[in-house]
Amino acid sequence: MIDTGLLNGYVDYLERRFNRLEAKELNDPDPRRARQMDKYLTEIEAVLDLCDQIESETA
C-alpha cells in the first residue's frame, strides 16, 4: 500500500517548486516557466486525488 504521508511530502515538494517559479514569474514572465507551473499544478492535483482515493479506501 502507498503511504499517504509520503505522497503529501511529494505535494509539499511540488508546491515549493511551484512557489519558487511563481516568484520568478512575477518579476520576469516567461512562457516556459508558465508551462512548468501548469505541469506542477496538474501533478499536485493528481497526487492529492490519489491521496483522497487511498484514504477513502482505508476508511
N, CA, C and O atoms as a printed pandas DataFrame, in Angstrom:
     atom_number atom_name residue_name chain_id  residue_number  x_coord  y_coord  z_coord
0              1         N          MET        A               1    0.843   -1.188    0.000
1              2        CA          MET        A               1    0.000    0.000    0.000
2              3         C          MET        A               1    0.889    1.253    0.000
3              4         O          MET        A               1    1.965    1.270    0.597
4              5         N          ILE        A               2    0.425    2.261   -0.661
5              6        CA          ILE        A               2    1.150    3.533   -0.749
6              7         C          ILE        A               2    0.851    4.363    0.498
7              8         O          ILE        A               2   -0.297    4.468    0.930
8              9         N          ASP        A               3    1.883    4.936    1.055
9             10        CA          ASP        A               3    1.753    5.766    2.252
10            11         C          ASP        A               3    1.342    7.182    1.847
11            12         O          ASP        A               3    2.045    7.839    1.079
12            13         N          THR        A               4    0.208    7.647    2.361
13            14        CA          THR        A               4   -0.252    8.993    2.013
14            15         C          THR        A               4    0.667   10.063    2.586
15            16         O          THR        A               4    0.738   11.168    2.049
16            17         N          GLY        A               5    1.366    9.750    3.664
17            18        CA          GLY        A               5    2.331   10.711    4.219
18            19         C          GLY        A               5    3.441   10.997    3.230
19            20         O          GLY        A               5    3.877   12.138    3.080
20            21         N          LEU        A               6    3.894    9.953    2.558
21            22        CA          LEU        A               6    4.923   10.105    1.531
22            23         C          LEU        A               6    4.398   10.941    0.369
23            24         O          LEU        A               6    5.095   11.814   -0.148
24            25         N          LEU        A               7    3.168   10.664   -0.031
25            26        CA          LEU        A               7    2.571   11.429   -1.130
26            27         C          LEU        A               7    2.374   12.893   -0.743
27            28         O          LEU        A               7    2.585   13.788   -1.561
28            29         N          ASN        A               8    1.973   13.133    0.497
29            30        CA          ASN        A               8    1.811   14.512    0.954
30            31         C          ASN        A               8    3.145   15.239    0.993
31            32         O          ASN        A               8    3.209   16.440    0.731
32            33         N          GLY        A               9    4.210   14.517    1.319
33            34        CA          GLY        A               9    5.550   15.102    1.268
34            35         C          GLY        A               9    5.916   15.498   -0.153
35            36         O          GLY        A               9    6.540   16.535   -0.379
36            37         N          TYR        A              10    5.525   14.667   -1.104
37            38        CA          TYR        A              10    5.778   14.967   -2.520
38            39         C          TYR        A              10    4.985   16.207   -2.947
39            40         O          TYR        A              10    5.491   17.041   -3.698
40            41         N          VAL        A              11    3.759   16.323   -2.474
41            42        CA          VAL        A              11    2.947   17.508   -2.773
42            43         C          VAL        A              11    3.619   18.753   -2.202
43            44         O          VAL        A              11    3.665   19.789   -2.865
44            45         N          ASP        A              12    4.134   18.662   -0.990
45            46        CA          ASP        A              12    4.839   19.796   -0.386
46            47         C          ASP        A              12    6.032   20.206   -1.237
47            48         O          ASP        A              12    6.275   21.393   -1.456
48            49         N          TYR        A              13    6.774   19.206   -1.715
49            50        CA          TYR        A              13    7.923   19.474   -2.583
50            51         C          TYR        A              13    7.475   20.188   -3.857
51            52         O          TYR        A              13    8.083   21.181   -4.257
52            53         N          LEU        A              14    6.421   19.689   -4.493
53            54        CA          LEU        A              14    5.926   20.316   -5.723
54            55         C          LEU        A              14    5.435   21.737   -5.467
55            56         O          LEU        A              14    5.646   22.629   -6.288
56            57         N          GLU        A              15    4.788   21.943   -4.338
57            58        CA          GLU        A              15    4.308   23.288   -4.008
58            59         C          GLU        A              15    5.470   24.259   -3.808
59            60         O          GLU        A              15    5.398   25.415   -4.224
60            61         N          ARG        A              16    6.539   23.785   -3.170
61            62        CA          ARG        A              16    7.713   24.656   -3.005
62            63         C          ARG        A              16    8.309   25.009   -4.367
63            64         O          ARG        A              16    8.678   26.160   -4.603
64            65         N          ARG        A              17    8.403   24.040   -5.249
65            66        CA          ARG        A              17    8.930   24.288   -6.596
66            67         C          ARG        A              17    8.036   25.287   -7.342
67            68         O          ARG        A              17    8.525   26.207   -7.997
68            69         N          PHE        A              18    6.723   25.088   -7.229
69            70        CA          PHE        A              18    5.777   25.986   -7.873
70            71         C          PHE        A              18    5.938   27.402   -7.333
71            72         O          PHE        A              18    5.972   28.364   -8.101
72            73         N          ASN        A              19    6.035   27.530   -6.015
73            74        CA          ASN        A              19    6.150   28.852   -5.406
74            75         C          ASN        A              19    7.416   29.575   -5.847
75            76         O          ASN        A              19    7.392   30.788   -6.058
76            77         N          ARG        A              20    8.518   28.849   -5.988
77            78        CA          ARG        A              20    9.759   29.465   -6.478
78            79         C          ARG        A              20    9.582   29.978   -7.900
79            80         O          ARG        A              20   10.002   31.088   -8.228
80            81         N          LEU        A              21    8.957   29.159   -8.741
81            82        CA          LEU        A              21    8.728   29.594  -10.120
82            83         C          LEU        A              21    7.772   30.778  -10.174
83            84         O          LEU        A              21    7.950   31.696  -10.975
84            85         N          GLU        A              22    6.767   30.749   -9.326
85            86        CA          GLU        A              22    5.799   31.847   -9.304
86            87         C          GLU        A              22    6.483   33.165   -8.945
87            88         O          GLU        A              22    6.189   34.198   -9.546
88            89         N          ALA        A              23    7.380   33.134   -7.982
89            90        CA          ALA        A              23    8.099   34.350   -7.589
90            91         C          ALA        A              23    8.942   34.866   -8.760
91            92         O          ALA        A              23    8.983   36.069   -9.022
92            93         N          LYS        A              24    9.604   33.958   -9.450
93            94        CA          LYS        A              24   10.398   34.366  -10.610
94            95         C          LYS        A              24    9.499   34.897  -11.725
95            96         O          LYS        A              24    9.838   35.867  -12.403
96            97         N          GLU        A              25    8.363   34.255  -11.902
97            98        CA          GLU        A              25    7.433   34.643  -12.970
98            99         C          GLU        A              25    6.899   36.060  -12.752
99           100         O          GLU        A              25    6.697   36.806  -13.710
100          101         N          LEU        A              26    6.674   36.419  -11.509
101          102        CA          LEU        A              26    6.167   37.759  -11.217
102          103         C          LEU        A              26    7.171   38.837  -11.613
103          104         O          LEU        A              26    6.788   39.922  -12.051
104          105         N          ASN        A              27    8.449   38.533  -11.457
105          106        CA          ASN        A              27    9.487   39.504  -11.787
106          107         C          ASN        A              27    9.868   39.502  -13.259
107          108         O          ASN        A              27   10.227   40.541  -13.813
108          109         N          ASP        A              28    9.790   38.341  -13.892
109          110        CA          ASP        A              28   10.257   38.201  -15.273
110          111         C          ASP        A              28    9.430   37.126  -15.982
111          112         O          ASP        A              28    9.847   35.969  -16.030
112          113         N          PRO        A              29    8.264   37.486  -16.534
113          114        CA          PRO        A              29    7.404   36.496  -17.183
114          115         C          PRO        A              29    8.130   35.726  -18.296
115          116         O          PRO        A              29    8.889   36.294  -19.081
116          117         N          ASP        A              30    7.872   34.428  -18.333
117          118        CA          ASP        A              30    8.494   33.545  -19.321
118          119         C          ASP        A              30    7.501   32.424  -19.644
119          120         O          ASP        A              30    7.026   31.748  -18.732
120          121         N          PRO        A              31    7.181   32.217  -20.916
121          122        CA          PRO        A              31    6.209   31.179  -21.281
122          123         C          PRO        A              31    6.641   29.769  -20.851
123          124         O          PRO        A              31    5.800   28.949  -20.481
124          125         N          ARG        A              32    7.927   29.494  -20.899
125          126        CA          ARG        A              32    8.400   28.162  -20.481
126          127         C          ARG        A              32    8.142   27.946  -18.998
127          128         O          ARG        A              32    7.728   26.866  -18.577
128          129         N          ARG        A              33    8.389   28.977  -18.222
129          130        CA          ARG        A              33    8.167   28.887  -16.775
130          131         C          ARG        A              33    6.682   28.708  -16.487
131          132         O          ARG        A              33    6.306   27.937  -15.604
132          133         N          ALA        A              34    5.843   29.414  -17.225
133          134        CA          ALA        A              34    4.401   29.288  -17.034
134          135         C          ALA        A              34    3.931   27.866  -17.356
135          136         O          ALA        A              34    3.076   27.327  -16.653
136          137         N          ARG        A              35    4.470   27.263  -18.395
137          138        CA          ARG        A              35    4.122   25.874  -18.724
138          139         C          ARG        A              35    4.554   24.920  -17.616
139          140         O          ARG        A              35    3.823   23.994  -17.266
140          141         N          GLN        A              36    5.736   25.150  -17.071
141          142        CA          GLN        A              36    6.214   24.289  -15.979
142          143         C          GLN        A              36    5.323   24.446  -14.754
143          144         O          GLN        A              36    5.041   23.466  -14.064
144          145         N          MET        A              37    4.882   25.660  -14.480
145          146        CA          MET        A              37    3.978   25.882  -13.357
146          147         C          MET        A              37    2.672   25.118  -13.568
147          148         O          MET        A              37    2.140   24.529  -12.627
148          149         N          ASP        A              38    2.152   25.123  -14.797
149          150        CA          ASP        A              38    0.943   24.362  -15.106
150          151         C          ASP        A              38    1.154   22.867  -14.875
151          152         O          ASP        A              38    0.271   22.178  -14.364
152          153         N          LYS        A              39    2.332   22.375  -15.254
153          154        CA          LYS        A              39    2.641   20.956  -15.034
154          155         C          LYS        A              39    2.665   20.635  -13.545
155          156         O          LYS        A              39    2.153   19.600  -13.120
156          157         N          TYR        A              40    3.260   21.523  -12.756
157          158        CA          TYR        A              40    3.295   21.301  -11.309
158          159         C          TYR        A              40    1.881   21.271  -10.732
159          160         O          TYR        A              40    1.567   20.416   -9.905
160          161         N          LEU        A              41    1.030   22.199  -11.164
161          162        CA          LEU        A              41   -0.346   22.227  -10.656
162          163         C          LEU        A              41   -1.094   20.947  -11.020
163          164         O          LEU        A              41   -1.831   20.403  -10.198
164          165         N          THR        A              42   -0.908   20.474  -12.231
165          166        CA          THR        A              42   -1.554   19.236  -12.668
166          167         C          THR        A              42   -1.072   18.057  -11.831
167          168         O          THR        A              42   -1.865   17.214  -11.413
168          169         N          GLU        A              43    0.227   18.007  -11.593
169          170        CA          GLU        A              43    0.805   16.928  -10.792
170          171         C          GLU        A              43    0.299   16.989   -9.348
171          172         O          GLU        A              43   -0.012   15.956   -8.754
172          173         N          ILE        A              44    0.220   18.186   -8.790
173          174        CA          ILE        A              44   -0.280   18.355   -7.425
174          175         C          ILE        A              44   -1.714   17.851   -7.330
175          176         O          ILE        A              44   -2.055   17.117   -6.402
176          177         N          GLU        A              45   -2.552   18.238   -8.281
177          178        CA          GLU        A              45   -3.948   17.800   -8.270
178          179         C          GLU        A              45   -4.054   16.284   -8.377
179          180         O          GLU        A              45   -4.867   15.669   -7.688
180          181         N          ALA        A              46   -3.244   15.685   -9.228
181          182        CA          ALA        A              46   -3.283   14.233   -9.408
182          183         C          ALA        A              46   -2.877   13.508   -8.123
183          184         O          ALA        A              46   -3.516   12.533   -7.728
184          185         N          VAL        A              47   -1.822   13.982   -7.481
185          186        CA          VAL        A              47   -1.352   13.331   -6.258
186          187         C          VAL        A              47   -2.364   13.516   -5.133
187          188         O          VAL        A              47   -2.594   12.587   -4.359
188          189         N          LEU        A              48   -2.970   14.691   -5.026
189          190        CA          LEU        A              48   -3.987   14.905   -3.995
190          191         C          LEU        A              48   -5.210   14.021   -4.237
191          192         O          LEU        A              48   -5.802   13.508   -3.288
192          193         N          ASP        A              49   -5.587   13.843   -5.499
193          194        CA          ASP        A              49   -6.697   12.934   -5.821
194          195         C          ASP        A              49   -6.357   11.505   -5.422
195          196         O          ASP        A              49   -7.197   10.791   -4.875
196          197         N          LEU        A              50   -5.132   11.094   -5.693
197          198        CA          LEU        A              50   -4.686    9.761   -5.308
198          199         C          LEU        A              50   -4.727    9.593   -3.791
199          200         O          LEU        A              50   -5.153    8.550   -3.294
200          201         N          CYS        A              51   -4.292   10.604   -3.061
201          202        CA          CYS        A              51   -4.350   10.552   -1.596
202          203         C          CYS        A              51   -5.785   10.386   -1.117
203          204         O          CYS        A              51   -6.059    9.594   -0.215
204          205         N          ASP        A              52   -6.695   11.135   -1.724
205          206        CA          ASP        A              52   -8.116   11.031   -1.341
206          207         C          ASP        A              52   -8.648    9.625   -1.607
207          208         O          ASP        A              52   -9.389    9.073   -0.794
208          209         N          GLN        A              53   -8.268    9.048   -2.746
209          210        CA          GLN        A              53   -8.733    7.697   -3.082
210          211         C          GLN        A              53   -8.195    6.688   -2.072
211          212         O          GLN        A              53   -8.929    5.815   -1.611
212          213         N          ILE        A              54   -6.926    6.806   -1.733
213          214        CA          ILE        A              54   -6.323    5.876   -0.778
214          215         C          ILE        A              54   -6.982    6.006    0.589
215          216         O          ILE        A              54   -7.285    5.005    1.237
216          217         N          GLU        A              55   -7.200    7.232    1.019
217          218        CA          GLU        A              55   -7.806    7.448    2.334
218          219         C          GLU        A              55   -9.243    6.962    2.374
219          220         O          GLU        A              55   -9.689    6.444    3.398
220          221         N          SER        A              56   -9.983    7.120    1.268
221          222        CA          SER        A              56  -11.375    6.654    1.262
222          223         C          SER        A              56  -11.442    5.122    1.244
223          224         O          SER        A              56  -12.388    4.538    1.773
224          225         N          GLU        A              57  -10.444    4.470    0.640
225          226        CA          GLU        A              57  -10.417    3.004    0.612
226          227         C          GLU        A              57  -10.038    2.412    1.952
227          228         O          GLU        A              57  -10.467    1.309    2.292
228          229         N          THR        A              58   -9.236    3.139    2.715
229          230        CA          THR        A              58   -8.796    2.616    4.009
230          231         C          THR        A              58   -9.738    2.997    5.140
231          232         O          THR        A              58   -9.595    2.499    6.256
232          233         N          ALA        A              59  -10.702    3.877    4.864
233          234        CA          ALA        A              59  -11.636    4.316    5.905
234          235         C          ALA        A              59  -12.753    3.321    6.114
235          236         O          ALA        A              59  -13.625    3.538    6.955
